Amino acid sequence: MHSNTLQAWGHDHVFLGAGHDRNERRTWLVVGLTAAMMIVEIVGGTVFGSMALLADGWHMSTHAGALAIAAFAYRYARKHARDPRFAFGTGKLGDLAGFTSAIVLALVALMIGYESVVRLFNPVAIHYTEATAIAVVGLGVNLLSAWLLGGGHHHGHDHDREHDDHDHHHDDHNMRAAYLHVLADALTSVLAIVGLLAARFYGWTWLDPVIGVVGALVIAHWAWKLIRDAGAVLLDAAPSRHLSAAIRERLEAGHDSIADLHVWRLGPGHHAAIVSLVSDAPEPVDAYKARLAGIEGLSHVTVEVHRCTGTH
């Protein structure tokens, strides 16, 4: 068999999301915005002796680091998309980055919760004017970042999602993680502004740390859902009942029965299936693959057929 014939039968394994390049550019832009704000706050806090500035600056550094993970994951996945070392491409690298960022987000929630509880029992002096100004500027930067990232993101954090009952073929967990980081920072800024204003005008100094605990719980909830969803992809969990049901509906006809079926996600919008068929009147493999043509999100199919006489 000639090599050109083999090449004609072969195919690539590029399973990146449809908006991969756009998401990469936007993530790098947000990394720049976040890092710039972080440097300004740390330098300003050091020069002017403001612990509020320093604390917020170092807090923002954790988000900048997580966003950098997302940006580098996009870049690496794009550069190595056709690397033969990766059997099914680099589409799942975004899920790995999203899982890592979710752990960072959970640690951020833990730090915010711990600091809030400590301040609840040991109040510290607050420079209200300075702290409020910092929170307002930080909120503006994070809202701009959220707007930049929002165009390439499915807002899956807004509701609980059952993988077996709903299709989420196009979820980009890397983008979702980046979006949640800037959203978490925006949330802490909003809560800080509310707490600071209440303490300044009504004397409710206890409200600031209480709101901090509430914010930590909300962020922890977001982190858990992202860990759950990205982790399921990394463990090759079946993505949805609908996709498996569609495959069975098209293949189990007449003399054909599915003995074994594995479906898993390769990247945003891409899934693979390995099907083992048993038939007493088997057709060519291409005929079975043709039956599966047109199923949304099914990008890589392997079919094996076994002849079996009698009842099966």
C-alpha positions as CSV (number, residue, x, y, z in Angstrom):
1,M,0.0,0.0,0.0
2,H,1.4,3.4,-1.0
3,S,2.1,6.1,1.6
4,N,-0.1,8.6,-0.2
5,T,-3.0,6.1,0.2
6,L,-2.4,5.8,3.9
7,Q,-2.3,9.6,4.2
8,A,-5.7,9.8,2.5
9,W,-7.2,7.4,5.0
10,G,-5.6,9.3,8.0
11,H,-6.9,12.3,9.7
12,D,-5.7,14.9,12.2
13,H,-6.6,15.1,15.9
14,V,-7.2,18.8,16.4
15,F,-10.0,19.1,18.9
16,L,-9.8,22.7,20.1
17,G,-12.9,24.8,20.8
18,A,-14.4,26.9,18.0
19,G,-13.4,30.2,19.8
20,H,-9.9,29.0,21.0
21,D,-7.8,31.8,19.3
22,R,-10.3,34.5,20.4
23,N,-10.4,33.3,23.9
24,E,-6.6,33.1,24.1
25,R,-6.3,36.8,23.0
26,R,-8.9,38.0,25.5
27,T,-7.3,36.0,28.3
28,W,-3.9,37.5,27.7
29,L,-5.5,41.0,27.7
30,V,-7.1,40.3,31.0
31,V,-3.9,39.0,32.4
32,G,-2.3,42.3,31.5
33,L,-5.0,44.3,33.1
34,T,-5.0,42.3,36.3
35,A,-1.2,42.3,36.6
36,A,-1.1,46.0,36.1
37,M,-3.7,46.6,38.8
38,M,-1.8,44.3,41.1
39,I,1.5,46.1,40.6
40,V,-0.1,49.5,41.2
41,E,-1.7,48.3,44.4
42,I,1.4,46.6,45.8
43,V,3.7,49.6,44.9
44,G,1.1,52.1,46.2
45,G,0.7,50.2,49.5
46,T,4.4,50.0,50.0
47,V,5.0,53.7,49.2
48,F,2.1,55.0,51.2
49,G,2.1,52.5,54.0
50,S,-1.4,51.2,53.3
51,M,-2.1,47.6,54.4
52,A,-5.4,47.7,52.6
53,L,-3.7,48.4,49.3
54,L,-1.0,45.7,50.0
55,A,-3.6,43.1,51.0
56,D,-5.8,43.7,47.9
57,G,-2.7,43.7,45.7
58,W,-1.5,40.3,46.9
59,H,-5.0,39.0,46.8
60,M,-5.2,40.0,43.1
61,S,-1.9,38.3,42.5
62,T,-3.5,34.9,43.1
63,H,-6.1,35.7,40.4
64,A,-3.4,37.0,38.0
65,G,-1.5,33.7,38.5
66,A,-4.6,31.7,37.8
67,L,-5.4,33.8,34.7
68,A,-1.8,33.3,33.5
69,I,-2.4,29.5,33.8
70,A,-5.4,29.8,31.5
71,A,-3.6,31.9,29.0
72,F,-0.6,29.6,28.8
73,A,-2.9,26.6,28.5
74,Y,-4.5,28.1,25.4
75,R,-1.1,28.9,23.9
76,Y,0.3,25.4,24.6
77,A,-2.8,23.6,23.3
78,R,-2.7,25.7,20.1
79,K,1.1,25.2,19.5
80,H,0.9,21.4,20.0
81,A,-2.5,20.7,18.5
82,R,-1.0,18.5,15.8
83,D,1.8,16.9,18.0
84,P,1.6,13.1,17.4
85,R,2.6,12.5,21.0
86,F,-0.9,13.5,22.1
87,A,-3.1,10.6,21.0
88,F,-6.3,12.6,21.0
89,G,-4.9,16.1,20.6
90,T,-4.6,18.8,23.2
91,G,-8.3,19.8,23.5
92,K,-8.5,18.6,27.2
93,L,-5.6,20.9,28.3
94,G,-8.2,23.6,28.9
95,D,-10.0,21.3,31.3
96,L,-6.8,20.6,33.2
97,A,-6.1,24.3,33.4
98,G,-9.7,24.9,34.5
99,F,-9.4,22.2,37.2
100,T,-6.1,23.8,38.5
101,S,-7.6,27.3,38.5
102,A,-10.6,26.0,40.4
103,I,-8.4,24.7,43.2
104,V,-6.7,28.1,43.3
105,L,-10.2,29.7,43.5
106,A,-11.1,27.4,46.4
107,L,-7.9,28.4,48.2
108,V,-8.8,32.1,47.7
109,A,-12.2,31.4,49.2
110,L,-10.5,29.7,52.2
111,M,-8.1,32.7,52.7
112,I,-11.0,35.2,52.5
113,G,-13.1,33.2,54.9
114,Y,-10.2,32.8,57.4
115,E,-9.3,36.5,57.3
116,S,-12.9,37.5,57.7
117,V,-13.5,35.3,60.8
118,V,-10.3,36.6,62.4
119,R,-11.4,40.2,61.8
120,L,-14.8,39.4,63.2
121,F,-13.3,38.6,66.6
122,N,-10.3,41.0,66.3
123,P,-11.5,44.1,64.5
124,V,-8.8,46.2,62.9
125,A,-8.7,49.9,62.1
126,I,-10.0,50.7,58.6
127,H,-9.2,53.8,56.5
128,Y,-12.6,54.1,54.9
129,T,-11.9,56.6,52.2
130,E,-8.8,54.9,50.9
131,A,-10.2,51.4,51.2
132,T,-13.4,52.3,49.4
133,A,-11.5,54.0,46.6
134,I,-9.4,50.9,46.1
135,A,-12.5,48.7,46.0
136,V,-14.2,50.9,43.4
137,V,-11.1,51.0,41.1
138,G,-10.7,47.2,41.5
139,L,-14.4,46.7,40.7
140,G,-14.0,48.7,37.5
141,V,-11.0,46.7,36.4
142,N,-12.8,43.4,37.1
143,L,-16.0,44.4,35.4
144,L,-14.0,45.3,32.3
145,S,-12.2,42.0,32.5
146,A,-15.5,40.1,32.9
147,W,-16.9,41.9,29.9
148,L,-13.9,40.9,27.8
149,L,-14.1,37.2,28.9
150,G,-17.9,37.0,28.8
151,G,-18.1,37.0,25.0
152,G,-16.4,33.6,24.8
153,H,-17.9,32.0,27.8
154,H,-21.0,29.9,28.6
155,H,-22.3,31.1,32.0
156,G,-22.5,27.6,33.4
157,H,-22.1,28.8,37.0
158,D,-25.5,30.3,37.1
159,H,-27.3,27.1,37.7
160,D,-26.6,23.5,38.7
161,R,-25.9,21.2,35.8
162,E,-26.6,17.5,35.5
163,H,-24.4,16.0,32.9
164,D,-26.7,13.1,32.3
165,D,-29.7,15.3,31.6
166,H,-28.3,18.2,29.6
167,D,-25.8,18.8,26.8
168,H,-22.9,21.0,27.5
169,H,-20.7,20.0,24.5
170,H,-19.2,23.5,24.0
171,D,-18.3,24.4,27.6
172,D,-14.8,25.8,27.7
173,H,-13.7,25.1,31.3
174,N,-10.5,27.1,30.9
175,M,-12.5,30.2,29.9
176,R,-15.0,29.5,32.6
177,A,-12.3,29.4,35.2
178,A,-10.8,32.7,34.0
179,Y,-14.3,34.3,34.1
180,L,-15.0,33.0,37.6
181,H,-11.7,34.4,38.9
182,V,-12.5,38.0,37.7
183,L,-16.1,37.5,38.8
184,A,-14.9,36.5,42.3
185,D,-12.7,39.5,42.5
186,A,-15.6,41.7,41.4
187,L,-17.8,40.1,44.0
188,T,-15.3,40.7,46.8
189,S,-15.1,44.4,45.6
190,V,-18.8,44.9,45.7
191,L,-19.2,43.2,49.1
192,A,-16.2,45.3,50.4
193,I,-17.9,48.5,49.2
194,V,-21.2,47.6,50.9
195,G,-19.4,46.6,54.1
196,L,-17.2,49.7,54.2
197,L,-20.1,52.1,53.6
198,A,-22.2,50.4,56.2
199,A,-19.4,50.6,58.8
200,R,-18.6,54.2,57.9
201,F,-22.1,55.7,58.0
202,Y,-23.9,53.4,60.5
203,G,-21.1,52.1,62.6
204,W,-21.7,48.4,61.6
205,T,-18.1,47.3,61.8
206,W,-19.2,43.7,62.1
207,L,-20.8,43.7,58.7
208,D,-17.6,43.9,56.7
209,P,-16.2,40.5,58.0
210,V,-19.6,38.9,57.9
211,I,-20.0,39.9,54.3
212,G,-16.5,38.5,53.7
213,V,-17.6,35.1,55.0
214,V,-20.7,35.1,52.7
215,G,-18.5,36.0,49.8
216,A,-16.1,33.2,50.6
217,L,-18.9,30.7,50.7
218,V,-20.2,31.9,47.3
219,I,-16.8,31.7,45.7
220,A,-16.2,28.2,47.2
221,H,-19.5,27.0,45.7
222,W,-18.4,28.3,42.2
223,A,-15.0,26.6,42.7
224,W,-16.6,23.2,43.7
225,K,-18.8,23.2,40.6
226,L,-15.9,23.9,38.3
227,I,-13.8,21.2,40.1
228,R,-16.6,18.8,39.6
229,D,-17.2,19.6,35.9
230,A,-13.6,19.8,34.8
231,G,-12.7,16.8,36.9
232,A,-15.3,14.7,35.2
233,V,-13.8,15.5,31.8
234,L,-10.3,14.6,33.0
235,L,-11.6,11.3,34.2
236,D,-13.3,10.6,30.8
237,A,-16.8,10.6,32.3
238,A,-19.6,10.0,29.9
239,P,-20.6,13.6,28.8
240,S,-24.4,13.1,28.5
241,R,-27.1,10.5,28.1
242,H,-28.3,12.2,24.9
243,L,-25.2,11.6,22.9
244,S,-25.0,8.0,23.9
245,A,-28.7,7.5,23.2
246,A,-28.3,9.1,19.7
247,I,-25.5,6.7,18.9
248,R,-27.5,3.7,20.1
249,E,-30.6,4.8,18.2
250,R,-28.7,5.0,14.9
251,L,-26.6,1.8,15.2
252,E,-29.0,-0.6,16.9
253,A,-31.2,-1.5,13.9
254,G,-32.1,-4.8,12.4
255,H,-29.4,-7.4,13.0
256,D,-27.0,-5.0,14.9
257,S,-26.6,-4.6,18.6
258,I,-24.1,-2.6,20.7
259,A,-22.0,-4.8,23.0
260,D,-19.8,-2.0,24.3
261,L,-19.9,1.8,24.0
262,H,-17.5,4.4,25.3
263,V,-18.1,8.1,24.8
264,W,-15.9,10.8,26.2
265,R,-15.0,14.5,25.6
266,L,-11.9,15.4,23.7
267,G,-12.2,19.2,23.9
268,P,-14.9,22.0,23.8
269,G,-17.4,20.9,21.2
270,H,-15.6,17.6,20.4
271,H,-16.3,14.0,21.6
272,A,-15.0,10.6,20.7
273,A,-16.8,7.2,20.7
274,I,-15.6,3.6,20.6
275,V,-18.3,1.2,19.6
276,S,-18.2,-2.6,19.6
277,L,-21.0,-4.0,17.5
278,V,-22.3,-7.6,17.3
279,S,-24.3,-8.7,14.3
280,D,-25.3,-11.9,12.5
281,A,-25.3,-9.9,9.2
282,P,-22.5,-7.4,9.6
283,E,-22.0,-4.5,7.2
284,P,-18.8,-2.7,6.4
285,V,-17.4,-0.4,9.1
286,D,-17.9,2.6,6.8
287,A,-21.6,1.9,6.7
288,Y,-21.9,2.1,10.5
289,K,-19.8,5.3,10.6
290,A,-22.1,6.8,7.9
291,R,-25.1,6.2,10.2
292,L,-23.4,8.4,12.8
293,A,-22.6,11.3,10.5
294,G,-24.3,14.5,11.5
295,I,-24.4,13.9,15.2
296,E,-23.4,17.2,16.7
297,G,-20.2,17.1,18.7
298,L,-19.1,13.6,17.6
299,S,-15.7,14.2,16.1
300,H,-13.9,10.9,16.3
301,V,-15.4,7.5,15.9
302,T,-13.9,4.0,16.1
303,V,-16.1,1.0,15.2
304,E,-15.4,-2.7,15.6
305,V,-17.8,-5.3,14.3
306,H,-18.1,-8.9,15.5
307,R,-20.0,-11.6,13.6
308,C,-22.3,-13.6,15.8
309,T,-24.7,-16.3,14.5
310,G,-27.8,-17.1,16.5
311,T,-29.6,-15.0,19.1
312,H,-27.7,-12.1,20.7
